[in-house]
Amino acid sequence: MNIREICRNFILNEGVSPGIISYIQGLSEALHNIRPASQTDARRIELAKENLLNLRRHMRKMDEKIG
């Protein structure tokens, strides 16, 4: 592969949006970095983390069925 092909592939794939897994990972990292100000906020964050974990599990199952 030469430099011309590498540049062409980079430019053509530049507009490709990230997949759902990337969005889930970013959201997970953001949730882990939040420092709750109260116990209520802490519970809400834990619930969001749990929901995100369930979403990730469902995505894996869907990928297994599709792929």
Secondary structure, DSSP 8 states (H G I E B T S, - for coil): --HHHHHHHHHHTTT----HHHHHHHHHHHHHH---SSHHHHHHHHHHHHHHHHHHHHHHHHHHHH-
